[in-house]
Amino acid sequence: MDIVIPLFDRFEPLDAIGPYEILGNVPGATVRFVATEPGLVRDALGSLPVHVGTGYAEVERCDVLLIPGGGSHLAMVEDPAFLDWVRRIHSGTRFTTSVCTGSLVLGAAGLLEGLTATTHWAAVAALESHGAVYTPERVVRHDRLITSAGVSSGIDMAVRLAALLTDEVTAQAIQLYTEYDPQPPFDTGSVAKAPAEVLARARTLGRSGRA
């Protein structure tokens, strides 16, 4: 089982590494990172460069395509060759998925037209500009297409995807092995729950173009 995660400069680290941790434990699965060309790819926070050994053009098919978000999505949506590759790879996947603003890439590739989808709360207008209908759910599935909301929701998506790729007992075992049992200290993890002052502060965190 071949799982491919494209990385462009300024990718949001948890968007890629969270699902990688989950999906890397799926029996028989291999997770590969690909980039525009082999070499170092820098993350949005700047201290986690990833050495990627494969250019995306070298990949002709995969079972799962997972597009992470972050500031990297800006380069992805402006790269016609990459969008062509996404469309071509999607035609043969078992599942094509996204985390955070990765859904904007799927939208730019024309894969979300008329469908409900989710993304980071700060990118709703951009998602809908691609013909998708935003929903605040953490994970949204339409057959082979799965989108997930901002950053941490990629872990939820990956656990659900693990069940689809194997079975629920295996997915639950992976969840237990990784001890994914969220108990956040604050109940402000969505726009619907966050006070105005928290929302205003959160908007300043996204001004670097990460979201």
N, C-alpha and C positions, 0 to 999 in steps of 0.2 A: 504494500500500500504506500503510494508515493504522495506525500503532502508537501506542497511548495508555498513558501512565504516570500514574496518579493520585498526587498528593502531598498528604499531610496534615502538619501541624506535627510536628516531631521525626522526619522521615524520615531513615533512614541514608543519607548522601550517596552512598557507593559503590554501594549497592543500586540506585540510580536512574541515576547518572552513568556507571557502568561499562557497563551494557547500552546506555545511550543512545549512548555512543561507538561501540560495535560496530554496533548496529542503524541508527544514523544514516548508516552507510556502505553499507548495503544499497541497491543500485541501485533507484531508483523508490520508495523508502520515505520517509515523513514521520513523524517522531516528535513527538508532542504531549504536553506535560504538562498535566494538568487538576487542579483542586482543588475544594473545597467551593464556593468562589466566587472570582472573579478577585481577585488581589492577591498580597502577599508570603507565602511559606510558608517557615518556618524549619527548618533541618536539626537533627539530633540534637546536633551539635557546636557549633552556635550562631553560626558565622561565615560561613555560605554561604546567605543568604536567596535564594530563587528567586522571581522575579516570574512568576506564572502568569496567563495571559490568558483562560483558559476555565474555566468551571464544569463539573463532570463531568455535570451534568444536561443540558447542551447537546449532549452526545455521544449519538447514537442507535445507532451501530454502529461497529465498527472491525475491522480484520483481526487485530490482536494486542492483547491486554490484558495489561499487565505490572504486577503489584502489588509494590512494594518494601516492605521492612520497616523496622525501627527502632521507637522508641516510638510512631510514628504508627499502628501496627497497633491499638493500644488504642482510639483514637478510631474507627478504621474498623469494628472488630467491634461497637462499641456504637452504630453509626449504621444503623438499619433501612433508611432510604431509600437509603443507599449500598450495603448488601448486596443490596437489591432491584435496584439498578442493575447491580451486578456479575453477578447471575444473568441479567438481561435482556441485557446485552452479551455474556455468555458464550454465549448461545444462538445467536449469529450470528458468532462469531469463527472464524478459522482456527486460532488457538492462544490459550489463556489460560494465563498463566504467573505465577510468583512468585519472589521472591528473599527469603531469610532468613525473618523472621516474616510476610512477606506471605502465606505458605501458611496461616497461621492465619485470614486473611481469607477465603481460598478455602474453608477448612474451615467457618468460621462461616456462609458462604453456602450450605453444604450440597453443595459440589462434590467433596469428597474422601471421602465416606462409603464405607468398606470398601476404599479404595485405599491402596497404599503411597505414601508421600510423604516429603519431607525438609524440613528447616527448620534454623534455628540450633540448635546442640547444647543451649543453655540453655532451649529452648522445646519440648522433646520432649513433656512431659506435656500442655502446652497444645494441641499439635497433635493428640495422641491423644484428647483430650477432645472433639474434633469428629468422631470416628469414623474418622480416618485411622490407618494403621499406619506408624509411623516406620521409616525405613531410613537409615543413615548415608551413603548415596551422595551425591555432590555434585549430581547432576542426575538426576531421575526423570521419565520420560515415560509417560503413559497416553493414547494417541491425541492429542487436542487439548489435554490438560492437562499442563503441565510445571512441576514445582517444583524449586527449587535450594536448597542449604544456605545457610550463613551468608555474608553480605556479598560476599566476593570471588568466591564460586562463581557469582554472577550473570553474571560475564564468561564463564565456561565455558558457562553456559546460553545466553547470547546468541550465542556462536559457533556452538553446535549449532543454535540456532534460525535463524541466518542461512543455514545449509546447507539446512534444511528449507524456508525461504522462497525460496531460489534454487537453488544447487547447491554441491557440496563444494569445487569449485575457487574459486568466489567467496568462500565462507566462509574458506577457507585464505588467500586473497589479503587479506581484511580482517584476519585474524589477523597476517599478515605486515606489512601496512601499519601496524597499531597496535603491532607488535613485541611481541605478547603471547607471551612465551617465559619463563614463570616459573622463576626460579632462586633461591628464598628462602634467606636466610642461615642459617635454622634449620629443623629438621625437626620443628616442633611445631605444625603447622597443623591438627591434628585431635585430638579427645579421646583417640583410641586411641594417639597418639604422644606426647602431652604428659606430662611428669613431674608429680607431684602438686603441687609448689610452683608450677609454671607454671599449672596448672588453677586453683588457689586464687587466684592473682593475677588471672587472666582473669575470674574470677567477680566480683571487685571492680570491674572495668571496666564490667560490665553493670548495676550497681546503679542507674544513672541512668534505667533503663527503656528503654534503647536497644535491647536485644536482645529 
